[in-house]
Amino acid sequence: MEEEACINHQQTPCIGMDKLPLDVVFNIFSRLPIKSLLRSRCVSKHWRNIIEDHFLANLHLSRAVQEHTILALDHPTYKRKVTSLYLVKEDGNKNLKTSKNPIMELSNSNNCSLGGSCNGLLYFARPNERDGVILLNPLTGQSIMLPPATIPSPCPHMKKYGLGFDPSTNTYKIVRVFFRNHLDWKNYSLGVEVLTLGTNSWREIGEIPPSPMCGRPVSAYGALHWMVDPSFACDNLKSMIVSFDIGKEVFSLTPHPDFGSKTCDMFQLVDFRGFLAMADLSSDSCILIWVLKDYDKKEWVEEFRIQIRPPMGRADNCSYNVVGPWKNGEILLSSSEGYFCYNSKTDNLRYIHTGGPFTDTTTSEVFIYSHRGSLVSCSSFKQIDS
């Protein structure tokens, strides 16, 4: 085995399990769907220990078929202080609906913003950085509070967080990029802190990004990737992506696909089944999705060309976004007019009707997110009281 599993072999196993070597059990479990494994935790204490072991979590990520779940984040408004997370499915009538009950709720989370995800973990940044960052696994229901950043910033609303994984050491890190001085479009100073999950303190590093970034980062190839903020970047950087190597803790630049003279505010970074992808949203008639298939050679491939046909053509002031991969190889899109599902095998784009929290915008704001679930446990990172 690649590493020793943390299982108590003296516990009474389930019937038949004692006849199988532990490495065989791990091999079998690592190829099963996450939902099946989570339901199987109640079979016995022995099964629960196996399913919650960090070795199986890492093995499952590397072996199992990637399952993408659509989550609905029901953000509170001024009337409510609870963020609810729902599973999103299609019913028999092809309507997009959430689960009846939330799979997880975060109290006192008003004004929290989803920072991004990595290997099934989500993190939420609070507006007051002294309150720390919330880390959670929505499928296992675990959450912890990470220690707050140590270096204050006069522009906390401009901070950028990212969560990444270093496969060479099996460690997770959160990086925080912040402004040291008050916002100045020409004369600004950036700082960077890193928190290795499982430790109790942030540490400042000497590396700084070549430009301020915008949007949520995508975690891929052992690195984090952001769009360059066009408000700050000079012309030669506007065609670049800022990348941060999690293991080496250094920044670099990754070029876009060749989009000609189009402005970068018409593009979107997407996590596409573990690959970094970029969606070109500039056209009124189609959406192009490019995938970075070779990170070392920086080779982009045009993977999808989604035609926006009538009656789903782009109306005045209608904007589209790529939510991400979904079931059966489909891609979920959102727009100001609703949600659409694209089937690459049939080249068909269909409108999806919605209900439930999607229709109630008086007390909350609903955000749809394509999520790759995992067995990664938040409790293994817990070093402080939450």
N, C-alpha and C positions, 0 to 999 in steps of 0.2 A: 504493500500500500504506500501511497505517496506521503502520507503523514498519519500519525497515530490518532485514531478517533477517540473522543472523550465519552466512552460508553462504559457503564458499570456492568461487567459481564456476569456478576453474581446475582443479578436480578432474575426472577423467574420469567422466562420467555413465553411468548404465546405458543399455542400448540403448533408444532412443526417448525417453528423458527429456530429451535435449538439444534435442529439437524442441518442447518445451513451455516456455512462459514460467514462471518460478519462481512467480509469483503464481497461475497456473493449477494448478500442482502443489500448492501450499498449499491452494487451494480444494478440490481433490479429496481430499487427505489429511485435511482437517479434518472431513470427513463420514463417514469410515470408522470402524468399531469399533476400540477401543483394542487389543484382542487381535490384530487383523489387522495393525495398525501395528507393534506390538512384534515380531511374528514377521517382519515385512518389514525389520527393521533389518539382518538378515544378508544381504540381497540384494546390497548394495554399500556401500562407505564413503560414497558420495554420498547414498544413501537414508538411511543411519544419521544423517548430519549434518542432513538435512532433518527427520527424525522427532524428533530430540532438540533441535531448535531451539526456543528459548523462545517465538518468535512463533507457531509451530504449536501449542504447548501452550495458549496463551491463546486462539487462534482455535478450537481444538478444543473447549475448554470452552464457548464461546459458541454453537457451531453444532451439534455432534454430538448425536444422540439420547442422553439420559442413560442410561448403563448402570450398573445397581446390581449389584455383586458381593457375595455373602455371604462374609465372612472368619471363620475360626475362629482365635482367639488362644489358643494352648495355653500358659497361664501355668505356670511351674514352682512346685513346692513346695520344701520344705527339701531334698529329695533331688536336685533338678536346678537348674541355673542358666541355662537357655536358654529363651527365649520363642520359640515356633515359630508361624508364620503359615501357615494353609492356606486354599486355595480350597474353598468348600463348594458342592456340586451335588447334584441329585437323580439317582439312577440310574434304570434302566428300571422298577424296582419301586416308584418313588416313595419311596425311602429317602433320607434326608439323610446324605451321606457327604462326607468330606474328600478332597482330593487325596492320592495315595499318599505323595508327598514334600512337605515344606513349601516354599512359594515364597520364604520368607525366615526367617532365624533371627537372634536377638539374643543374644549371649553376655553372661554376667554381668548378666542382666536380672532376677534374682529380686527381688521386691518392687517392681518398676517397675509403674506403673499407666498405662493408656491415658487420656490427657487428652482426646482428641477428634480431630476431623479437619476439613480444609478443602481443597476442590478436589483431592482425591485424596491429600493428605498426611496422615499420622498423626504424632502426637507422644506420647512416653512420658515421664512425669515420674519421676525417681528419688527415693527417700525422703530421701536426703541432697542438699540443694539445691546443695551445692558440686560435685556430680558433673555438673550440667548437665541438659539436656533432649535426648532422642534424637528426631530428625526423620527420617522415612522415607517413601518411596513404595513400597508393597508390590508393586505391579505391575511397576515398573521394577527393583526390587531395590536401589535406592540408599538410603543412610542416612548421616547426619552427626551429630556431636555439637555442640550449640549451647553457647555460653559460659554458665557458671553465673551465677545471680543475684548481685547485688553487695550487697544489703541483707539481713542476717540477720534471721530471725524466731524468737522464742522458741516459736512454735507451728507448726513446719514441716508438721505433718500437716494443718493447716487451710488451707494455701495453695490457690489456684485458678489454673490456667493456662487460656488460651484462644488459639487460632490463628485469625486472620481475614485477609481479603483486602480491600484498598482498590482497587476497580475504576478509580477516577479516576487513580491513579498506577501501577497494576499492581504494587503492593508487598504483601508479606505481613508481618504483625506478630504477635508473641506477647506477650500481656499477662499479668502475674503480679500477683495480688491477695493480700496477706499481712497477718497481724496484727503490729502493732508491739509490742504488750504481751502479757503472759500472758493466757490465755483468761479472759475475764470476760463473763458473759452480759449485763451491763448497761453496764459502762464498758469499751468496747473502742476501739482506734484502728487504722484500716486504712491501708495504703500500697499504692501501685501503681507497678510498673515496666513498661516497654515495650521490647522488642527488635525492631528492624526487621531482618528477615532479609536477610543480605548485609552487615550491619555487624557490628562486633566487640564491642559493649558495650551493656549495658542502660542505660536512663535513667529516672530517677524523674519522674513527672508529678504535677501538683498535684491532678488530679481523683481523687476517691475515690467508690466506689459508695455509694448511699443505704442499702444494707443488705448484710451478708454474704450470700453465695450458697451454693447446694448443687448437687450433681450435675455432670454434664458439660455444657459449653455447646454451643449449636447456632450454627453460622455461617450467616447468611442476610442478604440486603439490605445487604451491606457492614458488618455489625455482628455482635457476639457477644451471645448471649442465655442467661441463667442463671435458674433458679428462685430465688426468694427463700428463704433459710434460715428456716423457721418458728420455729426456736429463738431467733432474735434479733429477728425483725421484729415491729413493732407491728401491730395489727389492720388498719390502713389500707394496709399494705404487703403483706399476705399474699395479696392478689388481684393482685399485680403481678409482672412479669418484669423483671429488671435487664438493660439493654441497654448495650453499649459500642460507639460508632461508631468504626470502625477508622481512618477518614480524619481525623476531627475530634478523636479521642481524648477524647471526653466520654461520661459515663454519663447514662442517662435511664431512665425507667420505661415499660414497655409493659403495658397491662392484659390480664388473662386474658379469655377468654370468660366470660359470666355463668354461673357455676356455683352461684349461691346461697350457701348456708352450708357447702358442702363444704370440707373442709380440704385445703390444697395438697399434703399428702403423698400424696394419692390421684391425682396428676396426673404426667405425664411429658412433657418436651419432646422433640420428634422433628424431625430433618431430613427433610422430605418433598419430595424432588425439587427442592431449592433453596428451598423455602418453609419457614417456621417453622410447626410444627404442635404441637398439644397433645393428648395422649390422656387421656381421663377414664376412670380405672380403678376408679371407686368402686362401680360396680354389679356385682351377682352375675350378671346376665343379659346384659349387653352392654357393649361397649367403644365409646366415642364418640371420634372423631378430628376435631378442629377444625383448620382451616388458615387462617393469616393471609394472605389473598389481597391485601390492600391495606395495606402497612406504614405509609404516610403517614397514612391515615385510621384505622388500627388496626381494620380490619374483619375479623372472624373469620367463617368459614363452616363449618357442620357438614358435613364431606365424607363421612364413613363412620360407619355404625352397625352394628357387628359383633355379631350375636346369638350368645351362647354357649349352644348348644343341647345337650341330653342326646344321647349319653352324655358330651359334652365340657363339661357344665356345671361350674361352679366348685365343687370339692370343699372340704371344710373346710381352712382355712389355705392354700389354693391362690392364688398371686398370678400375675398376668399382666403382661407388658411387651411393648411394641411394638418389635420389632427394627428394622423399617423397610421401605421398598419393596424389591421383588424383581423377578423376571422377569415379563414379560407382564402388568404392572400389578398383580401380586399383592402382598400384604403378609404379612410373616413375623412371627409372634408367638412369644414364649417364655413358658413357665410352669414352675412347680415340678413339673409332670407331664410336661413335654416341649415339643415344638415343634408349632406349628399354622400353616397357610397359609390366608389368606383371599383369595378371588377376588371382587372387587367386581362383576364383570360377571354372575356367576351367584349371588352372595350365598351362596357355599358356604364353609364352614370345615371343613378336614380336618386330621386328625392326621398328622404325619410321623414315621416311624420313623427312628431314628438308629443309627449304628455308629461304629467307629474310635475316635478320641480321646474321643468323646462318652461312651463307656461306661467309660473308665478314669479314675477320679477319685483313684487312690491316689498318683500322682506329679505330677498337674497339675490345674489348674482351667481349664475351657474356657469361653471367652466368645465369643458370636456377635455379629457386627457387620455392619450394612448399609453398604457402602462404595461411593461413587461414584468410580470410577477416573479417572485423568488421566495426561497425559504430563509434568506439571510435574516438573522436574529438581531434586533436592536439591543437586546439585553447583554450581548457579548461586548458591547461598546460602553456600557454604563459604568462610569467611574464616579459620578456625582449624584446627589439626590435630585430627583426630578419632581 
